[in-house]
């Protein structure tokens, strides 16, 4: 595990402000994790009330983004951070956008749950949904943990595992499309599951983004569009 030693400042308030950013981001992340779990469960159990809860939670996620973004702007203006402090603030501004978009996707899954309540249960897709949701939920958790511990190698694992989620998603789509061709009467209901799967895949992408932000935070490396193996090679060169 790599560690990032944020500068300690004469101003205790400055230290507290930076720590507050970290805590707020993790609290927002925890809320999004709950939202994702609830949205998936709402589809599996046809629980309309749980789906409505997810939609209401989205407002809390949006407020987190606004409040944290304001705090970042204040720190940039008043403290003029440098080095690792600056990277932390910039990383948080990017990560909260990814978390907010995860919340949006969870809300879309909840809407699909409500649609299935109206249209009737889908004849296929729940096994695929459950499996992909478990993978994505784990990915989000590891990405947030990587930030909490400044763990670059956990972040690299997220980048690598997101590719597996993409493969799983495409495989699930092929199976469901084949089923709809065999039974056109099921198209509308199966499509609701497919849209939910699409949202899960996008949440995985945002988790990968957060992991890439963690690598930037710890090492100052922009690793977007770079393979996990190449990231590891570049890290070895810095040792």
MITI-403234 format. One record per residue: residue number from 0; x, y, z of N, C-alpha, C, O in turn. Coordinates in pm, whole numbers. Layout:
<sites>
[site NUM,[X,Y,Z],[X,Y,Z],[X,Y,Z],[X,Y,Z]],
...
</sites>
This chain:
<sites>
[site 0,[84,-120,0],[0,0,0],[88,125,0],[181,136,79]],
[site 1,[57,219,-90],[126,347,-89],[58,439,10],[-62,425,36]],
[site 2,[134,531,65],[74,625,159],[102,766,113],[207,795,55]],
[site 3,[7,854,139],[21,994,104],[25,1072,233],[-66,1062,316]],
[site 4,[129,1150,250],[142,1228,372],[105,1374,340],[186,1449,286]],
[site 5,[-18,1409,374],[-60,1547,351],[16,1638,447],[44,1604,561]],
[site 6,[48,1755,394],[124,1849,475],[45,1887,601],[-77,1902,597]],
[site 7,[118,1901,712],[57,1952,834],[88,2101,843],[201,2144,824]],
[site 8,[-15,2178,873],[-1,2323,866],[-9,2386,1004],[-65,2330,1098]],
[site 9,[48,2505,1012],[42,2580,1137],[-104,2604,1175],[-142,2597,1292]],
[site 10,[-185,2633,1073],[-327,2654,1097],[-397,2521,1119],[-408,2441,1027]],
[site 11,[-444,2499,1239],[-518,2377,1268],[-651,2374,1192],[-703,2267,1161]],
[site 12,[-704,2492,1164],[-829,2498,1088],[-808,2447,947],[-895,2380,891]],
[site 13,[-692,2479,887],[-661,2430,753],[-655,2278,753],[-712,2213,665]],
[site 14,[-586,2221,851],[-579,2076,863],[-720,2016,876],[-752,1914,816]],
[site 15,[-802,2083,957],[-939,2034,979],[-1022,2043,851],[-1104,1955,823]],
[site 16,[-1000,2149,774],[-1074,2167,649],[-1041,2055,549],[-1131,2004,482]],
[site 17,[-914,2019,540],[-874,1912,448],[-931,1777,493],[-978,1698,411]],
[site 18,[-927,1753,623],[-981,1628,674],[-1133,1623,655],[-1190,1516,631]],
[site 19,[-1196,1738,665],[-1341,1746,645],[-1377,1706,502],[-1478,1641,479]],
[site 20,[-1294,1746,406],[-1317,1709,266],[-1314,1557,251],[-1403,1498,189]],
[site 21,[-1211,1495,307],[-1199,1349,297],[-1321,1280,358],[-1377,1188,298]],
[site 22,[-1360,1325,476],[-1472,1262,546],[-1602,1280,469],[-1682,1186,458]],
[site 23,[-1623,1399,415],[-1747,1427,342],[-1756,1342,216],[-1863,1291,183]],
[site 24,[-1645,1327,146],[-1646,1245,25],[-1682,1100,58],[-1759,1036,-13]],
[site 25,[-1624,1047,167],[-1653,910,206],[-1797,894,253],[-1859,790,229]],
[site 26,[-1852,996,318],[-1993,990,359],[-2083,990,236],[-2182,916,230]],
[site 27,[-2049,1072,139],[-2126,1075,13],[-2117,940,-57],[-2216,890,-110]],
[site 28,[-1997,883,-56],[-1978,752,-118],[-2061,645,-49],[-2118,558,-116]],
[site 29,[-2067,649,83],[-2147,552,156],[-2295,564,122],[-2366,464,113]],
[site 30,[-2341,687,103],[-2481,709,67],[-2510,651,-72],[-2615,591,-94]],
[site 31,[-2417,670,-164],[-2434,616,-299],[-2431,463,-297],[-2506,399,-370]],
[site 32,[-2344,405,-214],[-2342,259,-201],[-2477,206,-154],[-2528,108,-208]],
[site 33,[-2536,272,-55],[-2668,232,-6],[-2773,247,-116],[-2861,162,-131]],
[site 34,[-2763,356,-191],[-2858,382,-298],[-2852,272,-404],[-2955,226,-453]],
[site 35,[-2731,230,-439],[-2713,124,-538],[-2771,-8,-488],[-2842,-77,-561]],
[site 36,[-2741,-41,-363],[-2792,-167,-306],[-2945,-166,-300],[-3009,-266,-332]],
[site 37,[-3002,-54,-259],[-3148,-44,-249],[-3214,-52,-386],[-3318,-116,-402]],
[site 38,[-3155,13,-485],[-3212,13,-620],[-3215,-128,-677],[-3314,-170,-737]],
[site 39,[-3106,-200,-659],[-3099,-337,-709],[-3200,-426,-638],[-3267,-508,-701]],
[site 40,[-3209,-409,-507],[-3304,-490,-430],[-3448,-456,-469],[-3535,-543,-468]],
[site 41,[-3472,-331,-503],[-3607,-289,-542],[-3653,-362,-668],[-3770,-399,-679]],
[site 42,[-3562,-383,-762],[-3597,-459,-883],[-3619,-606,-850],[-3717,-666,-894]],
[site 43,[-3529,-662,-773],[-3536,-806,-743],[-3662,-843,-665],[-3718,-950,-685]],
[site 44,[-3706,-753,-577],[-3819,-785,-489],[-3947,-712,-529],[-4049,-724,-462]],
[site 45,[-3942,-638,-641],[-4058,-561,-687],[-4110,-470,-575],[-4231,-459,-552]],
[site 46,[-4015,-404,-507],[-4048,-319,-392],[-4056,-173,-437],[-3954,-105,-448]],
[site 47,[-4177,-126,-463],[-4196,11,-510],[-4157,114,-406],[-4104,220,-441]],
[site 48,[-4183,87,-279],[-4147,182,-174],[-3996,200,-165],[-3947,311,-144]],
[site 49,[-3923,91,-180],[-3777,99,-176],[-3725,178,-295],[-3630,254,-282]],
[site 50,[-3788,159,-411],[-3749,235,-530],[-3771,385,-508],[-3689,467,-546]],
[site 51,[-3884,418,-446],[-3913,560,-417],[-3811,617,-319],[-3772,733,-329]],
[site 52,[-3767,534,-224],[-3664,578,-128],[-3535,615,-201],[-3470,714,-169]],
[site 53,[-3499,533,-301],[-3378,561,-379],[-3390,696,-449],[-3294,773,-451]],
[site 54,[-3506,724,-505],[-3526,850,-576],[-3517,970,-481],[-3466,1076,-517]],
[site 55,[-3566,952,-358],[-3557,1060,-259],[-3412,1079,-213],[-3369,1192,-189]],
[site 56,[-3339,969,-201],[-3199,976,-160],[-3116,1054,-261],[-3016,1115,-225]],
[site 57,[-3158,1051,-388],[-3084,1122,-492],[-3071,1271,-458],[-2969,1332,-490]],
[site 58,[-3171,1328,-395],[-3164,1469,-356],[-3055,1492,-253],[-2987,1595,-255]],
[site 59,[-3037,1396,-162],[-2930,1407,-62],[-2793,1399,-127],[-2700,1471,-90]],
[site 60,[-2781,1310,-225],[-2655,1297,-298],[-2622,1427,-370],[-2508,1472,-367]],
[site 61,[-2721,1486,-434],[-2700,1613,-505],[-2655,1722,-409],[-2568,1802,-441]],
[site 62,[-2716,1726,-290],[-2678,1828,-191],[-2534,1807,-144],[-2460,1903,-125]],
[site 63,[-2494,1681,-126],[-2355,1652,-90],[-2261,1711,-195],[-2162,1775,-161]],
[site 64,[-2293,1689,-322],[-2205,1739,-428],[-2192,1891,-421],[-2082,1944,-431]],
[site 65,[-2304,1960,-404],[-2302,2106,-399],[-2222,2156,-279],[-2139,2246,-292]],
[site 66,[-2248,2098,-162],[-2181,2143,-40],[-2030,2117,-45],[-1950,2203,-7]],
[site 67,[-1991,1999,-92],[-1848,1967,-98],[-1778,2053,-202],[-1665,2098,-182]],
[site 68,[-1846,2077,-313],[-1788,2162,-418],[-1764,2303,-366],[-1662,2365,-398]],
[site 69,[-1857,2356,-287],[-1840,2489,-227],[-1721,2490,-132],[-1643,2585,-130]],
[site 70,[-1707,2383,-54],[-1595,2375,40],[-1462,2372,-34],[-1366,2435,8]],
[site 71,[-1457,2299,-145],[-1334,2295,-225],[-1300,2433,-281],[-1184,2474,-279]],
[site 72,[-1402,2502,-329],[-1380,2636,-384],[-1328,2730,-276],[-1238,2811,-302]],
[site 73,[-1383,2720,-157],[-1339,2805,-45],[-1193,2778,-10],[-1116,2872,12]],
[site 74,[-1155,2652,-4],[-1016,2617,29],[-921,2668,-79],[-814,2721,-48]],
[site 75,[-959,2652,-205],[-874,2701,-314],[-855,2852,-306],[-745,2903,-330]],
[site 76,[-962,2922,-272],[-955,3068,-268],[-880,3120,-146],[-801,3214,-157]],
[site 77,[-904,3060,-31],[-847,3112,94],[-707,3057,124],[-621,3128,175]],
[site 78,[-685,2932,92],[-561,2865,135],[-457,2855,24],[-338,2839,52]],
[site 79,[-501,2864,-101],[-411,2849,-215],[-319,2727,-196],[-197,2740,-191]],
[site 80,[-380,2608,-184],[-302,2486,-156],[-202,2454,-267],[-219,2495,-382]],
[site 81,[-98,2381,-230],[5,2339,-325],[34,2191,-305],[-7,2131,-206]],
[site 82,[106,2133,-401],[153,1995,-393],[39,1898,-359],[-66,1900,-424]],
[site 83,[60,1813,-259],[-38,1708,-228],[-172,1766,-182],[-277,1707,-207]],
[site 84,[-169,1880,-114],[-293,1944,-71],[-378,1983,-192],[-499,1962,-195]],
[site 85,[-313,2040,-292],[-384,2082,-413],[-441,1961,-485],[-554,1963,-533]],
[site 86,[-362,1854,-493],[-409,1733,-560],[-530,1676,-488],[-623,1625,-551]],
[site 87,[-529,1683,-354],[-643,1633,-278],[-770,1710,-314],[-874,1650,-339]],
[site 88,[-761,1842,-314],[-879,1924,-343],[-928,1898,-485],[-1048,1883,-508]],
[site 89,[-836,1892,-580],[-875,1866,-719],[-935,1727,-734],[-1033,1708,-807]],
[site 90,[-876,1630,-665],[-929,1494,-672],[-1071,1488,-618],[-1157,1422,-676]],
[site 91,[-1096,1556,-507],[-1229,1554,-447],[-1331,1618,-541],[-1442,1567,-555]],
[site 92,[-1294,1728,-607],[-1389,1794,-699],[-1428,1701,-813],[-1541,1704,-861]],
[site 93,[-1334,1619,-856],[-1364,1524,-964],[-1443,1404,-913],[-1539,1359,-977]],
[site 94,[-1404,1352,-798],[-1467,1232,-745],[-1614,1255,-709],[-1697,1166,-728]],
[site 95,[-1647,1373,-657],[-1787,1397,-620],[-1876,1400,-744],[-1994,1366,-736]],
[site 96,[-1821,1441,-856],[-1900,1438,-980],[-1928,1294,-1021],[-2038,1260,-1065]],
[site 97,[-1827,1209,-1006],[-1849,1068,-1037],[-1950,1006,-942],[-2035,927,-984]],
[site 98,[-1942,1041,-815],[-2039,987,-718],[-2180,1036,-748],[-2277,961,-736]],
[site 99,[-2192,1162,-787],[-2324,1216,-820],[-2383,1143,-940],[-2503,1116,-944]],
[site 100,[-2298,1112,-1037],[-2347,1041,-1155],[-2381,896,-1122],[-2473,839,-1181]],
[site 101,[-2308,837,-1028],[-2347,704,-980],[-2487,710,-919],[-2570,622,-942]],
[site 102,[-2512,814,-842],[-2644,831,-782],[-2751,845,-888],[-2861,791,-873]],
[site 103,[-2720,917,-996],[-2815,931,-1106],[-2848,794,-1166],[-2964,764,-1195]],
[site 104,[-2744,713,-1185],[-2765,580,-1244],[-2844,490,-1150],[-2928,412,-1195]],
[site 105,[-2818,500,-1019],[-2896,423,-923],[-3043,465,-928],[-3133,381,-916]],
[site 106,[-3067,594,-946],[-3204,643,-959],[-3271,586,-1084],[-3390,555,-1083]],
[site 107,[-3194,573,-1192],[-3249,513,-1315],[-3288,368,-1291],[-3391,322,-1341]],
[site 108,[-3206,296,-1214],[-3239,156,-1181],[-3368,152,-1101],[-3453,65,-1123]],
[site 109,[-3383,245,-1008],[-3506,250,-928],[-3627,277,-1017],[-3735,221,-995]],
[site 110,[-3611,361,-1117],[-3722,389,-1210],[-3757,265,-1291],[-3873,242,-1323]],
[site 111,[-3656,185,-1324],[-3683,59,-1394],[-3760,-37,-1303],[-3845,-113,-1350]],
[site 112,[-3731,-33,-1174],[-3805,-115,-1078],[-3952,-75,-1077],[-4041,-161,-1074]],
[site 113,[-3978,56,-1079],[-4117,104,-1082],[-4184,66,-1213],[-4302,32,-1214]],
[site 114,[-4109,72,-1323],[-4165,34,-1454],[-4203,-113,-1455],[-4307,-150,-1510]],
[site 115,[-4119,-197,-1395],[-4149,-340,-1389],[-4271,-367,-1302],[-4347,-461,-1328]],
[site 116,[-4290,-285,-1200],[-4411,-299,-1118],[-4537,-273,-1201],[-4640,-336,-1181]],
[site 117,[-4525,-178,-1295],[-4638,-144,-1381],[-4657,-244,-1495],[-4769,-283,-1527]],
[site 118,[-4545,-285,-1556],[-4552,-370,-1676],[-4558,-519,-1644],[-4596,-600,-1729]],
[site 119,[-4521,-555,-1522],[-4515,-696,-1486],[-4371,-745,-1481],[-4283,-686,-1544]],
[site 120,[-4348,-852,-1407],[-4213,-905,-1389],[-4152,-950,-1521],[-4220,-1006,-1607]],
[site 121,[-4023,-925,-1535],[-3951,-971,-1654],[-3930,-1122,-1645],[-3901,-1174,-1538]],
[site 122,[-3945,-1194,-1758],[-3924,-1339,-1755],[-3777,-1379,-1745],[-3746,-1493,-1711]],
[site 123,[-3688,-1287,-1774],[-3545,-1317,-1770],[-3466,-1194,-1726],[-3516,-1082,-1733]],
[site 124,[-3342,-1217,-1680],[-3251,-1107,-1654],[-3216,-1083,-1509],[-3121,-1011,-1480]],
[site 125,[-3293,-1142,-1417],[-3269,-1113,-1275],[-3138,-1174,-1225],[-3069,-1115,-1142]],
[site 126,[-3104,-1291,-1275],[-2978,-1354,-1234],[-2860,-1269,-1281],[-2765,-1246,-1207]],
[site 127,[-2867,-1223,-1407],[-2762,-1138,-1462],[-2752,-1007,-1385],[-2642,-958,-1356]],
[site 128,[-2866,-951,-1351],[-2870,-825,-1276],[-2806,-841,-1138],[-2726,-759,-1096]],
[site 129,[-2844,-948,-1070],[-2791,-973,-935],[-2639,-991,-938],[-2567,-939,-853]],
[site 130,[-2593,-1066,-1037],[-2450,-1093,-1046],[-2371,-966,-1077],[-2268,-939,-1015]],
[site 131,[-2419,-889,-1174],[-2348,-767,-1211],[-2353,-665,-1098],[-2255,-595,-1074]],
[site 132,[-2466,-655,-1030],[-2480,-561,-919],[-2381,-593,-807],[-2324,-502,-747]],
[site 133,[-2361,-722,-780],[-2265,-761,-676],[-2124,-720,-715],[-2049,-670,-632]],
[site 134,[-2088,-741,-841],[-1955,-703,-888],[-1935,-552,-881],[-1831,-504,-835]],
[site 135,[-2034,-478,-927],[-2023,-332,-929],[-2021,-276,-787],[-1943,-185,-757]],
[site 136,[-2104,-330,-700],[-2105,-284,-561],[-1969,-303,-496],[-1923,-216,-422]],
[site 137,[-1907,-415,-522],[-1773,-440,-467],[-1673,-343,-524],[-1585,-293,-453]],
[site 138,[-1685,-314,-654],[-1592,-222,-719],[-1600,-82,-657],[-1498,-18,-631]],
[site 139,[-1722,-36,-634],[-1741,96,-573],[-1680,98,-433],[-1613,194,-395]],
[site 140,[-1703,-8,-357],[-1650,-16,-221],[-1498,-13,-219],[-1438,57,-138]],
[site 141,[-1436,-88,-309],[-1289,-92,-314],[-1233,44,-357],[-1130,88,-305]],
[site 142,[-1300,110,-452],[-1254,242,-496],[-1257,343,-382],[-1162,420,-364]],
[site 143,[-1364,342,-304],[-1374,434,-191],[-1272,398,-82],[-1215,487,-19]],
[site 144,[-1251,269,-61],[-1152,226,38],[-1011,265,-6],[-927,303,76]],
[site 145,[-986,257,-137],[-856,299,-190],[-831,446,-160],[-719,485,-128]],
[site 146,[-937,527,-170],[-922,669,-136],[-900,686,14],[-814,764,56]],
[site 147,[-977,615,94],[-966,629,239],[-826,596,288],[-777,657,383]],
[site 148,[-760,498,223],[-628,452,268],[-515,498,175],[-399,461,195]],
[site 149,[-549,579,73],[-449,622,-26],[-375,501,-83],[-253,501,-96]],
[site 150,[-452,399,-116],[-395,271,-159],[-396,262,-311],[-499,235,-373]],
[site 151,[-280,286,-371],[-268,289,-517],[-294,151,-578],[-358,141,-683]],
[site 152,[-246,47,-514],[-260,-86,-573],[-403,-137,-566],[-446,-214,-652]],
[site 153,[-478,-95,-465],[-621,-125,-464],[-690,-49,-577],[-783,-101,-640]],
[site 154,[-645,73,-602],[-702,152,-711],[-674,86,-846],[-761,83,-933]],
[site 155,[-553,35,-864],[-519,-34,-989],[-608,-157,-1008],[-650,-187,-1120]],
[site 156,[-638,-226,-899],[-726,-343,-908],[-865,-303,-957],[-927,-376,-1033]],
[site 157,[-913,-187,-913],[-1043,-138,-959],[-1039,-115,-1110],[-1131,-154,-1182]],
[site 158,[-933,-51,-1158],[-919,-25,-1302],[-920,-156,-1380],[-984,-166,-1485]],
[site 159,[-850,-255,-1327],[-843,-385,-1395],[-978,-457,-1390],[-1023,-512,-1490]],
[site 160,[-1043,-456,-1274],[-1168,-530,-1258],[-1283,-467,-1336],[-1380,-536,-1370]],
[site 161,[-1274,-338,-1365],[-1380,-275,-1442],[-1390,-337,-1581],[-1499,-343,-1638]],
[site 162,[-1280,-382,-1636],[-1283,-448,-1767],[-1364,-578,-1760],[-1433,-613,-1856]],
[site 163,[-1354,-650,-1648],[-1433,-773,-1631],[-1582,-741,-1627],[-1664,-817,-1679]],
[site 164,[-1616,-628,-1565],[-1756,-588,-1559],[-1808,-555,-1699],[-1922,-589,-1732]],
[site 165,[-1726,-491,-1780],[-1766,-460,-1918],[-1793,-589,-1996],[-1890,-596,-2072]],
[site 166,[-1708,-688,-1976],[-1727,-817,-2044],[-1855,-885,-1998],[-1931,-937,-2080]],
[site 167,[-1877,-884,-1867],[-1998,-944,-1810],[-2123,-875,-1863],[-2223,-940,-1894]],
[site 168,[-2117,-744,-1872],[-2232,-666,-1922],[-2265,-703,-2066],[-2381,-727,-2099]],
[site 169,[-2164,-708,-2151],[-2188,-741,-2291],[-2242,-883,-2307],[-2328,-908,-2392]],
[site 170,[-2191,-975,-2226],[-2239,-1113,-2230],[-2387,-1120,-2190],[-2465,-1192,-2252]],
[site 171,[-2423,-1046,-2086],[-2563,-1046,-2040],[-2655,-988,-2147],[-2765,-1039,-2167]],
[site 172,[-2610,-882,-2214],[-2691,-822,-2320],[-2717,-921,-2432],[-2830,-933,-2481]],
[site 173,[-2614,-992,-2472],[-2630,-1090,-2581],[-2734,-1196,-2544],[-2818,-1233,-2627]],
[site 174,[-2730,-1243,-2421],[-2824,-1346,-2378],[-2968,-1292,-2377],[-3061,-1360,-2419]],
[site 175,[-2983,-1169,-2329],[-3118,-1113,-2320],[-3173,-1076,-2458],[-3293,-1091,-2482]],
[site 176,[-3088,-1030,-2547],[-3133,-999,-2683],[-3179,-1127,-2753],[-3281,-1128,-2822]],
[site 177,[-3103,-1234,-2734],[-3142,-1363,-2792],[-3278,-1407,-2740],[-3362,-1456,-2815]],
[site 178,[-3299,-1389,-2610],[-3427,-1429,-2551],[-3541,-1346,-2609],[-3647,-1400,-2639]],
[site 179,[-3522,-1215,-2625],[-3629,-1130,-2678],[-3663,-1166,-2822],[-3778,-1156,-2863]],
[site 180,[-3562,-1209,-2898],[-3588,-1251,-3036],[-3673,-1377,-3039],[-3754,-1396,-3130]],
[site 181,[-3655,-1462,-2940],[-3733,-1585,-2933],[-3874,-1561,-2879],[-3967,-1635,-2912]],
[site 182,[-3889,-1458,-2797],[-4019,-1427,-2738],[-4043,-1276,-2742],[-4020,-1208,-2642]],
[site 183,[-4087,-1222,-2857],[-4107,-1077,-2872],[-4204,-1017,-2772],[-4199,-897,-2746]],
[site 184,[-4293,-1100,-2715],[-4389,-1047,-2619],[-4321,-997,-2491],[-4379,-919,-2416]],
[site 185,[-4198,-1042,-2468],[-4127,-1007,-2345],[-4042,-882,-2359],[-3981,-836,-2262]],
[site 186,[-4038,-826,-2479],[-3940,-720,-2508],[-3948,-604,-2409],[-3846,-563,-2353]],
[site 187,[-4067,-552,-2387],[-4080,-432,-2303],[-4028,-458,-2162],[-3958,-375,-2105]],
[site 188,[-4061,-574,-2106],[-4020,-604,-1968],[-3870,-634,-1959],[-3803,-590,-1866]],
[site 189,[-3819,-710,-2056],[-3676,-741,-2055],[-3593,-615,-2078],[-3482,-602,-2024]],
[site 190,[-3645,-523,-2157],[-3572,-397,-2182],[-3552,-320,-2053],[-3450,-252,-2037]],
[site 191,[-3645,-327,-1960],[-3627,-260,-1832],[-3506,-314,-1758],[-3430,-239,-1697]],
[site 192,[-3488,-446,-1764],[-3371,-508,-1702],[-3244,-465,-1776],[-3142,-438,-1713]],
[site 193,[-3251,-459,-1907],[-3133,-421,-1985],[-3089,-278,-1955],[-2969,-250,-1948]],
[site 194,[-3186,-189,-1936],[-3150,-51,-1900],[-3086,-45,-1762],[-2995,34,-1738]],
[site 195,[-3135,-129,-1671],[-3075,-136,-1537],[-2932,-188,-1545],[-2843,-138,-1477]],
[site 196,[-2911,-290,-1629],[-2775,-343,-1648],[-2683,-235,-1704],[-2567,-226,-1665]],
[site 197,[-2735,-155,-1795],[-2656,-46,-1853],[-2616,54,-1745],[-2502,102,-1744]],
[site 198,[-2706,85,-1656],[-2673,177,-1546],[-2566,118,-1455],[-2477,190,-1409]],
[site 199,[-2574,-11,-1430],[-2471,-76,-1347],[-2334,-67,-1415],[-2234,-41,-1349]],
[site 200,[-2331,-89,-1545],[-2204,-81,-1617],[-2146,60,-1608],[-2025,77,-1594]],
[site 201,[-2230,159,-1616],[-2183,297,-1606],[-2133,330,-1466],[-2035,403,-1449]],
[site 202,[-2199,275,-1365],[-2151,295,-1228],[-2011,237,-1213],[-1926,296,-1147]],
[site 203,[-1988,122,-1274],[-1854,63,-1274],[-1752,156,-1336],[-1639,168,-1287]],
[site 204,[-1790,222,-1445],[-1700,318,-1510],[-1665,433,-1416],[-1550,477,-1411]],
[site 205,[-1764,481,-1342],[-1738,592,-1250],[-1651,547,-1132],[-1570,625,-1082]],
[site 206,[-1668,423,-1089],[-1580,370,-984],[-1436,365,-1035],[-1342,397,-962]],
[site 207,[-1419,325,-1159],[-1285,324,-1219],[-1228,466,-1223],[-1110,487,-1195]],
[site 208,[-1312,563,-1257],[-1265,702,-1259],[-1213,745,-1122],[-1107,808,-1113]],
[site 209,[-1286,709,-1016],[-1243,746,-881],[-1109,680,-850],[-1021,742,-790]],
[site 210,[-1093,555,-891],[-965,486,-869],[-852,558,-942],[-742,571,-888]],
[site 211,[-878,604,-1062],[-776,679,-1136],[-743,810,-1066],[-629,855,-1066]],
[site 212,[-845,873,-1007],[-821,996,-931],[-731,969,-810],[-648,1052,-775]],
[site 213,[-749,852,-747],[-666,816,-631],[-519,805,-672],[-430,853,-601]],
[site 214,[-495,744,-786],[-357,730,-835],[-297,868,-862],[-181,893,-831]],
[site 215,[-377,956,-919],[-330,1094,-942],[-300,1163,-808],[-199,1232,-795]],
[site 216,[-387,1143,-711],[-369,1206,-580],[-237,1163,-516],[-162,1247,-466]],
[site 217,[-208,1034,-518],[-92,983,-447],[37,1007,-523],[139,1042,-463]],
[site 218,[33,989,-655],[157,997,-733],[163,1112,-834],[266,1132,-898]],
[site 219,[54,1187,-849],[54,1296,-945],[56,1248,-1088],[97,1322,-1178]],
[site 220,[13,1125,-1112],[12,1065,-1246],[-128,1067,-1305],[-224,1025,-1240]],
[site 221,[-139,1115,-1428],[-266,1109,-1500],[-269,975,-1574],[-195,957,-1671]],
[site 222,[-352,883,-1528],[-350,747,-1584],[-475,716,-1666],[-505,600,-1693]],
[site 223,[-547,820,-1704],[-661,797,-1792],[-614,738,-1924],[-512,780,-1980]],
[site 224,[-689,641,-1973],[-661,576,-2102],[-531,496,-2100],[-474,468,-2205]],
[site 225,[-483,459,-1981],[-362,376,-1969],[-402,242,-1908],[-482,238,-1815]],
[site 226,[-348,133,-1959],[-381,0,-1909],[-325,-19,-1768],[-227,46,-1732]],
[site 227,[-386,-109,-1689],[-334,-136,-1554],[-189,-179,-1554],[-113,-137,-1466]],
[site 228,[-148,-261,-1649],[-8,-306,-1653],[86,-190,-1679],[196,-185,-1624]],
[site 229,[44,-98,-1764],[128,19,-1792],[134,112,-1671],[238,172,-1644]],
[site 230,[24,122,-1597],[25,201,-1474],[128,145,-1377],[207,220,-1317]],
[site 231,[128,14,-1361],[223,-50,-1270],[366,-28,-1314],[455,-8,-1231]],
[site 232,[390,-31,-1444],[525,-7,-1495],[570,135,-1461],[685,157,-1421]],
[site 233,[480,232,-1478],[516,370,-1450],[541,391,-1300],[629,468,-1261]],
[site 234,[463,321,-1217],[485,332,-1073],[620,274,-1033],[688,329,-946]],
[site 235,[660,165,-1097],[789,104,-1067],[902,200,-1102],[1003,204,-1032]],
[site 236,[886,276,-1209],[989,371,-1249],[1006,483,-1147],[1113,542,-1134]],
[site 237,[897,513,-1073],[903,620,-974],[966,576,-844],[1002,659,-761]],
[site 238,[981,447,-825],[1038,397,-699],[1187,424,-691],[1251,389,-592]],
</sites>
